[in-house]
Amino acid sequence: MKITIIGSGYVGLTTGACFAEVGHEVLCVDNNEEKIARLLKGDIPIYEPGLEEIVLKNVASGNLRFTTSTEEGVQSGEVVFIAVPTPPNEDGSVDLRFIEKVAREISPAIDSYKVIVDKSTVPVNTGEKVAETIKRYAPDSDFDVVSNPEFLREGCAVSDLMNPDRIVIGANSDRALALMKKVYEPFMAPILVTDINSAELIKHAANSFLALKISYINAVSAVCEATGADIEMVAEGIGADKRIGRAFLNAGLGYGGSCFPKDIAAFIAISDQLGTPFDLLKEVERINVTQLERFIDRIRKKLWVLQDKKIAVWGLAFKPDTDDVRCSVAIELVEKLVAEGAQITAYDPQGAENAKNLPIGSKIKIADSAETAVKDAEALIIATEWPEFASADFFAVHKSMLAPLIFDGRNLLDPRKMAQLGFEYHGIGRAPVENAPSTENS
Ligand code: UGA
């Protein structure tokens, strides 16, 4: 099928590449000329495992093309996806100006029946607004609006897109639905058909539920710390119940990234506006903030004075396998430690360059390896659970540090092993070493 994607950012580009990979003819549009020029040269602006390979392959085969022209995009596609940013306003509500702008811009270019698909994360009722806008600017145009929320995770976007748990299609027209089913046929995944409003709501409700799971386990981790129980064991025990599931029960420094904080705030704002306040989600946010504060408190208590302490931080990206440092809890942690006078040397396998460009980038040292980051450090903090940190040479790390103290904000390491190696180890909600089960036993 001929598919157009308007907005070639994280979601737009990876979705376009995956559609091309399954055989569709895809045209990706973006108004950022520099980005399109880079993409035309085969230069992929983001790090995402497997993405570069499929972009290059499908550009070479002619299945994936790029343009800055919205008109060309609309006219060449039977199905036109909107994948532009929906950033937050100051009050947490969603800024829909880019969606509205695209709706206006595509209107004059509609020259035959089009399915206009909203892939961006938007508040419920946005589809109706998009349809209303297109009708206002192109009263005679023939089109249907569909909501098709995206559930990909950064760091595994390509594999999530190629093997989705489900595909949600919110459509109020059979004609549009039939075309959407054809788009997704090659993925051989379960398709859930809903009305447009429900599809839009599914996205915010799903992300909020996942964030709720994280805050839930983080709140339990605080109880573990107060009682000597071990959160890893507790999470296993809870998660083994199929009705609950183990996923998203990893205690840590809290959730970050460009989706959860924004989407939970948006869902709270949407519910408030609708007169159906969702106070449970306000508590989810509060626990997320407290989790980082509790962690910093423990570091403060151990180090006594933070001023001039040399602290190594492993991890700056908001999660492993991405170079994305936007709304990263690791960055927030570093900012707070620097504000208290600590001297930070940080390392991240992919996120270092992006971190350098943040205001905090000039106030910390960025090391070029995990090993060099810990030289003469008085404490090591693990802020992102990159697998390579777990397999570091901890004999060498111990030798290199001034004091063998580890704060593991992602429970990546085995407390017993660390103790055997001579480290003082502090995880999140972990039992004292003498009671702690080793990772191998768990
Ligand atoms: C999230 C959702 O998982 C996707 O389904 C959704 O499509 C996406 O948002 C979006 O709305 O675009 P993403 O933000 O890429 O994906 O990353 P996640 O893997 O969900 O992680 C989010 C945050 O939660 C990270 O900071 C991570 O460290 C944290 N997390 C995750 C935990 O603290 N504990 C866990 O058990 C899982």
Residues whose N, C-alpha, C, O or C-beta is under 5 A from the ligand:
A	BS01	UGA	E150 F151 L152 R153 E154 I214 F248 L249 N250 G252 G254 Y255 G256 G257 C259 F260 F318 K319
